[in-house]
């Protein structure tokens, strides 16, 4: 698959709310995931597919989604970006918020090997 095709498949999964399926089918077992900041619930950087699965499961377990928009991927060589907008409620606090982030993904051998998230802090 080309970088664009991997990006399009990721976007398709995310739009359907099938993020864990995307992890299983599109991510390298040695994936590196890097957030903009460290959070109390998880470290800033996670390495390996199991950690990324847990991170995605944490999101599903702790956030109630009221709507998500996912842009088409924009490609540059072996990388692509996706722009996300989330409207969620934290199930633990009841606080509703809107969040926006840009993700940069790196592809090698038809798999996502790195994801980096950018957002306002």
LINLINFEN-V180856 format. One record per helix or strand of 2 or more residues. SS is the DSSP state (helix for helix, strand for strand). FROM is the first residue (numbers start at 1). TO is the last residue. Records with the same first field share a line. If there is no record, write none. Layout:
BEGIN
SS=FROM-TO + FROM-TO
END
This chain:
BEGIN
helix=3-15 + 19-26 + 49-62
strand=27-34 + 45-47 + 63-70 + 74-76 + 79-90 + 96-108 + 111-118
END
